Amino acid sequence: ETSKDIPNVNYKVEFVYLHQTAEYQTHNLKSLELVGMGDTVTVIEYGAFVNCKNLKEVIIPDSVTAIENAAFRGCSGLTEVVIPKGVVSIGSGAFKDATSLTSVQMEDSVETLYGDVFYGCSKLETVTLSNNIKLIPSYAFYECKKLSSINMPTALEEIEAHAFYGCEKLLEVIIPEGVTYIGAYAFEKCDILEKVVI
């Protein structure tokens, strides 16, 4: 059997690192629970689960400190993500084109987001960001057309270009007082945005 033929499973792994394309295009994978030996899984590496289109649930242990670039890109069946308290950084395009994703919650341990992180998550409605994030990177929520609710982190200093481009359902944005830079087109095509508090 090829990886594409793996039946529906509750998949557990016992590694320190999940390496590049660990389950690349495993289309039938539906549930993923990351369990390390003594909670030793610390990094989900580049492209580890890219295009696992049937993946609907991911349980990430507190031992994980980094979700790297494109780790869950194209996981179009994923509906909800909870980023646990151990995670410090989320890489570029980590959840790009997760087109069924509706909700993201992250603990305040997260300090760094990289560009395109939720790019094209067209059904994403609510996001709870870590209050320790200082920069919302370019294209972070690009074309998240249903995004209606997001908290701006209290530590926020910069919102880069195109960060919320095409967030058509966004009604209100409260910019924290520490923000010193908002990039070009950061809120372009937010067509019903009624209120920005600075």
N, C-alpha and C positions, 0 to 999 in steps of 0.2 A: 504494500500500500504506500502511496505517496502521502506527504503531509496534507494534501488537499482532501484525502479520503478518511482522515481520522474522524471517528464517530463522535457524537455529542458526549462530552466528558466534563467532569469537574476536575480541572487540571491543577495538580499541585507540583511545585518545583522546590528543589532543595539545593540552591546554589547561592553563592555570594553575589555573582553577577549573572544577569540574563543577557547573553551576548547578542550581537547584531543578527537580525532576522532569525531569532530563536524559533519562532513559529510563523515565519513569513508565508502569508497567504494560506493559512490553515482555515479554510472557509467554513468548516463545520464546528469549530471550537465555539462553544456558547457560554461557558462559565470558567473563570480563571481565578484561582485562589493561590496567592503567592505565599508559600510557607517555607521558611528556611530552617535549617538545623539550628535550633536555639535562636530563631529569628535573625539569621545572618545574611539574608538577602538585603543588599545595601544599594544596588544600582540596577535600574532597568535600562539597558543600553540602547544605542541607536537602532531604530527600526525593529525592535524585538518582536513586536506583534503587528507590524504594519499590514493593513488590508485583511485582518481577521474580521470579515464582514458580518459574521453571525454572532460575534462575541457581544453578549448583552450585559454581563456583570463582571466587574473586576474588584477583588478585595486585595488591597495593598497593605502590607504590614507596616507597623511603626518603624521597623528597622530600615526601611528604604529612605535614603537621603537624597537621591537624585533620580528623576525621570528624564532620560536624555532625548535628543532630537528624534522626532518621528516615531517614538516608541509605540504609540497607538494610532498613528495616522491611518485614515481610511477605515477605521473600525466603525462602520456605518450602522451597526446594530446596537452599539453601546448607548444606553439611555441615561445613565447617571454615574457621576464620578465623585468619590470622596477622597480627597488628598489628606492622608493622615499626618499626625503631628511631627513625624520624623523628617518629612521631605523639606529640603531647603531650596532646591532649584527644579524648574520644569523647563525642558529644552525646547528649541525651535520646532514648531510644527508637531509637538508631542501628541496633540489631539486634533490635528488638522483634518478637516473633512469627515469628522465623526458626525454625520448628518442627522442622526437620531438622538443625539445628546441633548437633554432638556435642562439638566441641573448640574452645577459644579459647586462643591463646597471644599474649601481648603482651610487648614489650621494656620495659626499665626507663625508657625515655624518657617513657612515659605518666605524667602527673601528675594528671589530672582525668578522672573519670567523672561523667556526669550521670544523673539519675533515669531509671528504666525501661530502662536501656541494654540489658539482656538479658531483659527482661520476657517471660514466656510462651515462652521457648525450652525447650520441654517435653522435648526429647531431649538437652539439653546435659548431658554427663557430667563433663568435666574442664575446669578453667580455670586458667591460669597468669597471675596478675596481676602487673603491674609493682610492684616493691618501693618505688617512690616515690609511690604513691597514699596520700594522707592520709585520704581519706574515701570510704567505700562508700555511695553515695546511696540514698535511699528507692526501694524497688521494683526495685533493680538486678537481682536474680535471682529475682524474684517468680514463683512457680509453675514454677521450673526443676525439674521433678519427678524427673529422673534424675541431678541433680547429686550426685556422690559424693565429688569431690575438688576442693579449692580451697585455694590458699595465701593466707594473710592477709599483706598487705604489711608489711615491717618498719617502714615509716614510718607505718603506720596509726594514726589518732587517733580517728576516729569511724565508727560503723556506724549509719546512719539507720534510721528506722522501716520495717518490712516488707522490709528488704533481702534477706532469705533466706526470706521467707514461702513455705511450701508446698514447700520443698526436701525432699521425702519420703525421698530416699536418702542424705542427708547423715548420716554416722556420727560424725565428729569435727571439732571446730573448735578451733584453737589461736589464742587472742587475744593479739596482741603486747602487751608491757608498756606501750607508749605510749598505748594506747587509754584514753580518759577518758569516752567516752559511747557507750552502746548504746541505740538508740531503741526505742520500743514495738513489740512483735510482730516484732522483727527476726528471730527464729528460730521464730516461730509455725508450727505444723503441720509442723515437722521431726520427724516421728513416730518415727523410729528413731534420732534423735540420742542417742548413748550417752555422749559425753565432750566436755566443754568445759574447756579449759585456759586459765586467765587468769593 
